[in-house]
Amino acid sequence: MSEMNEMPEVSGGMNPAPKKNNTTLIIAIVVVVLLCCCCVVGAGGWVYGDQIVQALGM
């Protein structure tokens, strides 16, 4: 009985495709998320700014 658990050998000189570098994509996503957070905080300050200043007693 032969077992089918063995991996077949890759022959013919074909190399697997190189792994893609996702660093640029990750940095872009982080920058976009941070910009969205800054926009939300800025909009909240614009809308609720007077209430925030009064709550802080300034």
GROMACS elastic network, one bead per residue, 0.5 to 0.9 nm:
[ bonds ]
;  ai    aj funct       b0    kb
    3     6     6  0.71870   500
    4     7     6  0.81587   500
   10    13     6  0.79107   500
   10    14     6  0.74189   500
   10    15     6  0.85205   500
   11    14     6  0.67129   500
   12    15     6  0.89009   500
   15    18     6  0.83542   500
   16    19     6  0.87454   500
   17    20     6  0.87225   500
   21    24     6  0.76459   500
   21    25     6  0.86212   500
   22    25     6  0.52827   500
   22    26     6  0.62218   500
   22    27     6  0.87091   500
   23    26     6  0.51741   500
   23    27     6  0.61655   500
   23    28     6  0.85711   500
   24    27     6  0.51921   500
   24    28     6  0.61089   500
   24    29     6  0.86399   500
   25    28     6  0.51163   500
   25    29     6  0.62117   500
   25    30     6  0.86900   500
   26    29     6  0.51774   500
   26    30     6  0.62472   500
   26    31     6  0.86711   500
   27    30     6  0.51440   500
   27    31     6  0.61713   500
   27    32     6  0.86501   500
   28    31     6  0.51427   500
   28    32     6  0.61870   500
   28    33     6  0.86411   500
   29    32     6  0.51473   500
   29    33     6  0.61710   500
   29    34     6  0.86265   500
   30    33     6  0.51491   500
   30    34     6  0.61688   500
   30    35     6  0.86116   500
   31    34     6  0.51327   500
   31    35     6  0.61381   500
   31    36     6  0.86146   500
   32    35     6  0.51014   500
   32    36     6  0.61829   500
   32    37     6  0.86628   500
   33    36     6  0.51025   500
   33    37     6  0.62530   500
   33    38     6  0.86948   500
   34    37     6  0.50408   500
   34    38     6  0.62036   500
   34    39     6  0.86375   500
   35    38     6  0.50363   500
   35    39     6  0.61893   500
   35    40     6  0.86656   500
   36    39     6  0.50514   500
   36    40     6  0.62272   500
   36    41     6  0.86725   500
   37    40     6  0.51075   500
   37    41     6  0.61977   500
   37    42     6  0.85115   500
   38    41     6  0.51390   500
   38    42     6  0.60047   500
   38    43     6  0.84977   500
   39    42     6  0.50113   500
   39    43     6  0.59993   500
   39    44     6  0.84348   500
   40    43     6  0.51282   500
   40    44     6  0.60470   500
   40    45     6  0.85223   500
   41    44     6  0.50414   500
   41    45     6  0.61048   500
   41    46     6  0.85617   500
   42    45     6  0.50484   500
   42    46     6  0.61282   500
   42    47     6  0.86682   500
   43    47     6  0.61484   500
   43    48     6  0.83695   500
   44    47     6  0.51937   500
   44    48     6  0.56982   500
   44    49     6  0.72890   500
   45    48     6  0.52416   500
   45    50     6  0.83525   500
   45    52     6  0.78135   500
   46    49     6  0.53224   500
   46    50     6  0.83750   500
   47    50     6  0.79497   500
   47    51     6  0.88256   500
   48    51     6  0.53881   500
   48    52     6  0.61631   500
   48    53     6  0.87453   500
   49    52     6  0.50980   500
   49    53     6  0.61964   500
   49    54     6  0.86306   500
   50    53     6  0.51906   500
   50    54     6  0.61905   500
   50    55     6  0.85612   500
   51    54     6  0.51180   500
   51    55     6  0.60293   500
   51    56     6  0.86048   500
   52    55     6  0.50642   500
   52    56     6  0.62133   500
   52    57     6  0.86025   500
   53    56     6  0.51646   500
   53    57     6  0.61934   500
   53    58     6  0.55563   500
   54    58     6  0.61859   500
   55    58     6  0.79146   500
